[in-house]
Amino acid sequence: WSDRPNAWVDVTETIDVKIAALREHVSQLRRPDELEDRVREWVREAGERIGAQAAEAFRVVDTG
């Protein structure tokens, strides 16, 4: 996660898998019932940036 992303990846086809995987971390979830709605909102907002239904935003740092 970055507050200054410069790269976005379309995750429309895999968002359900991501949410299912996150749900497996039961001991780390305070409000598991709110997880899916929050994640879907985040990826929807990021997706708007690249014209996708869902995306993840990253900060790519070139160290070369």
RAPE-V961735 format. One record per pair of residues at least 12 apart in sequence whose ideal C-beta (glycine too) atoms are under 10 Angstrom apart, sorted by the first residue. I is the first residue (numbers start at 1). J is the second residue. D is the distance in whole Angstrom. If there is no record, write none. Layout:
i=I j=J d=D
i=I j=J d=D
This chain:
i=1 j=42 d=9
i=1 j=56 d=9
i=1 j=57 d=8
i=1 j=58 d=8
i=1 j=59 d=9
i=2 j=57 d=7
i=2 j=58 d=6
i=2 j=59 d=4
i=2 j=60 d=9
i=2 j=61 d=10
i=3 j=57 d=10
i=3 j=59 d=8
i=4 j=57 d=9
i=4 j=59 d=6
i=5 j=46 d=8
i=5 j=49 d=8
i=5 j=55 d=10
i=5 j=56 d=9
i=5 j=57 d=4
i=5 j=58 d=6
i=5 j=59 d=5
i=5 j=60 d=9
i=6 j=57 d=9
i=6 j=58 d=8
i=6 j=59 d=6
i=6 j=60 d=6
i=6 j=61 d=9
i=7 j=50 d=10
i=7 j=55 d=10
i=7 j=56 d=9
i=7 j=57 d=7
i=7 j=58 d=5
i=7 j=59 d=7
i=7 j=60 d=5
i=8 j=46 d=6
i=8 j=47 d=8
i=8 j=48 d=10
i=8 j=49 d=5
i=8 j=50 d=5
i=8 j=51 d=10
i=8 j=52 d=8
i=8 j=55 d=5
i=8 j=56 d=7
i=8 j=57 d=5
i=8 j=58 d=7
i=9 j=46 d=9
i=9 j=47 d=10
i=9 j=50 d=9
i=9 j=52 d=9
i=9 j=54 d=10
i=9 j=55 d=6
i=9 j=56 d=5
i=9 j=57 d=8
i=9 j=58 d=7
i=10 j=43 d=10
i=10 j=46 d=10
i=10 j=47 d=7
i=10 j=50 d=7
i=10 j=51 d=9
i=10 j=52 d=4
i=10 j=53 d=8
i=10 j=54 d=7
i=10 j=55 d=5
i=10 j=56 d=9
i=11 j=43 d=6
i=11 j=46 d=9
i=11 j=47 d=8
i=11 j=52 d=8
i=11 j=53 d=9
i=11 j=54 d=5
i=11 j=55 d=6
i=11 j=56 d=5
i=12 j=43 d=8
i=12 j=44 d=10
i=12 j=47 d=7
i=12 j=52 d=5
i=12 j=53 d=4
i=12 j=54 d=5
i=12 j=55 d=8
i=13 j=52 d=10
i=13 j=53 d=9
i=13 j=54 d=9
i=14 j=54 d=8
i=14 j=56 d=10
i=15 j=36 d=10
i=15 j=39 d=7
i=15 j=40 d=7
i=15 j=43 d=6
i=15 j=44 d=9
i=15 j=47 d=9
i=15 j=53 d=8
i=15 j=54 d=5
i=15 j=55 d=9
i=15 j=56 d=9
i=16 j=36 d=9
i=16 j=40 d=10
i=16 j=54 d=10
i=18 j=39 d=7
i=18 j=43 d=8
i=18 j=54 d=9
i=18 j=56 d=9
i=19 j=35 d=7
i=19 j=36 d=5
i=19 j=39 d=6
i=19 j=40 d=8
i=19 j=43 d=9
i=20 j=36 d=10
i=22 j=35 d=6
i=22 j=36 d=9
i=22 j=39 d=7
i=23 j=35 d=7
i=23 j=36 d=8
i=39 j=54 d=9
i=40 j=53 d=10
i=40 j=54 d=7
i=42 j=54 d=9
i=42 j=55 d=9
i=42 j=56 d=8
i=42 j=57 d=9
i=43 j=55 d=6
i=43 j=56 d=6
i=43 j=57 d=9
i=45 j=57 d=9
i=46 j=58 d=10
